[in-house]
């Protein structure tokens, strides 16, 4: 075999997931092993090396065909220097992971944060395949994001571009403080955490809602209740969708992407979320900036991080 291969690493607090991609972003093999954070930084790095070597050895490909390794991590990264500045879930602080892995593996290595690599994965081989300019939102516990411009991740001057969850969209009188310390961020209303908070507030106020009968409210219960016709739940969903669509209108005015891709657990709500987001986006975005723009659900699921990490070697 003469084709080139690329390995992506999704570095998580519990597991390290690795995968082999071809030059088109097709994921061909995956492997997963424990991170072993409790054993320290050296062990985690040794495990990355071990799992990368293992997946190539177990595949039909040779080590010589491996062009390089990309890694995504939840935390603050200095992409230019290849340093994980702070990643609390794996206990990394100022770890020069790129140079360490390049020495151990003898291959080029690139790193980035998990939101950026997930965005790159979707743009390279997922919902945005073939699209050079797209914006990706990840709606989970928080709201993450990534900007793909001219086919590559846009980093900004200090590598912090794409913090879409911290675009302030909620008016002052309605705003609450975000975990970032600022007020009215998208994350406070459009994340699973924000949706759950709004639901609990409604129950505590005594609003007439079926959610009052739920022992432990999760975002899924709120969406299910809304689909069943619960007016309080529907109001919460529409509020989350409104501010998400409003943030997209702001982003469109600056970047003019061809596509918005929404991933993460909240995106599984389906049409009840997406239809409202599209309606709000159309209402708030000038016509020339919305013409031809699509708002789609992510397609790669949990593999987006692996694929995007592998794509760092070609698309960053």
N, C-alpha and C positions, 0 to 999 in steps of 0.2 A: 504494500500500500504506500502510496506517495502523498496522499492528502495530508494537510496540516490539521492539527487538532489544538483545542484550547480548553484549559481546565478552569472552571469557576468554583470558588469556595464561598459558601454562605456560613459565616462564622457567628454562631449563636451561643448563648449562655449555657445551653444544655447539650446541643448537638452541633457538630460540624458536618455540613452537607457539601459534597463535592460532585461535580458533573463534568462530563466531556461533551463539548460542542464542536461542530464543524465550522467552517468559515461562513456558513449561512445562518448560524444560530440554532441549528437543529440539535436538540439535546439527545445524545445517543446512549449514554450510560450514567448512572448515578450511584453514589455510595454515601452512607451516613455512619458516623461514629461519635462516641461521646467526647465532649469538649474537655471535661475533667478540670474545670476552673479551680476546684479546691486544691489541686496539686501545684498550682502556680503558673506563671507566664511561660516558663521554659517548657513545661509539659504541654501546654496548649499549642505552642509553636511546633514542638516535636510531633504532636498529633496531626497538625496540618500537613507537615511534610510526609508523615507516614500514610495518611489517607490519599494524598495526591499520588504518591508512588504506587499505592495499592490499586487505585482505580485504573491507572494506565497499565499496570502489570496484568490486571484481570481482563483488560479489553483486547480487541484484535489489533490495537495500535502499538507502535514502538515508542520508546522514550524519545528517540530522535525526531519523531513526528510532532512532538509537543512543542508548540511555538512559545508558550508562556502560560502564566497562571494569574488570574485576577481574583481579588477577594473583596467581599462586601462585609461591613461590620456596622452594628447599631452603635453609633457614637460619633464623636468629633474626630475628623481625620484631616491631616495635612497631606493632601493628595500630591502636591508637588514634591515634597520631601519623602513621601511614603511612610509617614509616621501616624500611628494611632495615638492621638493626643489624649483622649479620654473615652473609654468604653467600660462603664461600670459593670455591665452584666458579665463581662469576662475578666474583669480586674486589670485591664490594661491602662497604663498611664505613660505617655511619652515613649512608646515602644516603636523602634525603627524597624517595623516588620518587613518592609520591602527589602531592605539590604540584607536582613537576616535570612529571609527565605531565598533570595537570589543566590546567596553564598551556599546555602544548603542544597538547593535544587539545581543550581547551574543554569537557570532559565530566567527570562525577564518576568518581573512581577509588577502588578499594578493594584492599587487599593482605592476604595471609595466608600462612602457611607451606604447603608442598606437601602435608603429611599432612592438614591441616585442609581444604584445598580438595578433595582427593581424597575425603575423607569426605563433604563436602557434596555433591559430584557424585553419589556413590552414593545418598545420602539423597534428593536432589532428583529424579534421573532414572534411577537404576540399580536395584540390588537392593532398596534401601529406599524406593523411590517410594511415596508415600502414608503413610509412617511418620514420625511426628514425633519419636520418641525412639529413637535407635539409636547403636551404638558400632562404629566401624570400625577394624580392624587392617590394617596393610600389612606383610606378611612378605616382606622382601627381604634385602639385605645386613644391615640392622638390622631393628628392629620399630618402625614408626611407628603413630600412632593419631590418632583424632579423635572428639570427642564431639558428637553432634547432639541437643540438648535443646530441646523445644518448637519443632522445625523450624529451629533456628539453631545455629551453631557456639557451643559453650561455651568461653570463653577462660580463665576463672579470673581471679584478681585481677591477675596480672602477665602474662597472655597465654600461660602455659605449660601450661595444662590439656591433657590428652589424651596425655601422654607414657607411653603404655601399655607400651612396651618397657622402661620402667625401674621397673615394679612388681616388687618383690623377692619371689620365690616359691620359690626353690631353697633348701633347708636349708643351714645354715652348713657342715656337713661335706662337702657335695657342691658347694658354690658356687664359682664362679670370679669374678674381677674383670671387671666390664663396662667398656666404653670410657668410660662416664660416671664411673668411679672407684669406684662402689659394687659390692657383692657380690650375686650371685644374681639378677640381673635376668632377666626373660623373654627379653630379647634374647640372652642368652648361650646359650640352649638352643633357642629356637623360630625364630630367624632362619636364613637360609641359611648364614650364617657359623658359627652355633652348630652346625648339623647337620653341616657339613663338618668342624668341629673334632672333634666326637664320633666321626665316622667315621675320621678320621686317627688319633685316639687308640686306637681299637679295632684298627686295622691295626698300629700300633706296638707294642701289647701282644701281638700275635701271635694275636688272636682268629681263629677259623676263619670267614672271610667271603669272599665273592666280591669284595668291595670291594678286597681286597689285589691283585687283578689289574687294577685301574683305574689308569691312569697319572696322571690328574688328576681327583681326586674333586670332583664338584659335587653340589649338593643333589638334582638330578634323578637322578643315579646311585644315590644312597642310596634314594630312593623307588622307583626301578625294581627295585632289588635286594630291597627289602622286599616288593614286589608279587610277585616271583618266588619268595618263600619263604625268603629269607636271614634267619635268626633274629637275627643281629647288627644288620642294617639295620632289621629290624622293631622291635627294642628301641630303637634310636635314634629312629625315627619316633614310637613310642609315648611316649618321654620328652619329645620336643618337643611332642607333642599334649597330654600330661598337664599340663605347666606352662602351656601356653596356655589350656587349659580351666580350670585352677586360677585363673589371673589373671582370667578372665571371671567366675568365681564371686564373686571379691572385688569386681569392678566392679559386678556385678548387685546385690550387697548394698547398694551405695552409691547407684547411679543408677536401678536397675530399668528397663533399656531393654526395648523390645519386640523388638529384633533386634540381633544381632551380625553384622557383615559382614566377611569376611576376603578381602583382596586381596593383590596382589603375586605375585612369581614362585613362592613356596612354595605358595601357594593352589592352583596348577595340579596339585598332587599328587592332588587329588580325594578320593574316599571313604576311602582308607586314612588320610588325615589327618582329614577332617571327622567320620567316624564315631566315631573315638576322642575327639576334642574334645567332641562331643555327649555321649558316655558319661561323660566326666569331669565335664563341666558339670552333668549330671543328678545325679551322685553327690555332688558337693560343694556344690550350691546348694540352700537350703531350698525345699521344694515351692512355697510361695506366690510365691517370687521367680523360679521357672523356668517357671511355668505360662504357656503361650502364647508363650514366647520362642523365636525362630527363630535358627539359626546358619547363614548362607548364604554362598556365594561371591560376590564382587563381579562385576559384569557389564559395566562400562564399559571395563575394561582401561586402555590408555594414554590414553584420552580423559577419564578421571575428573577429571584435573587441570584440563583446559580447561573442562569443564562446570561443575565446582565453582567455578572462578575467576569465570566469568560469573555464577554464582548468588550471589556475594558481594553483588551489587547488590540482590538481593531477599531473601536469606536470612541476613543477618548484621547 
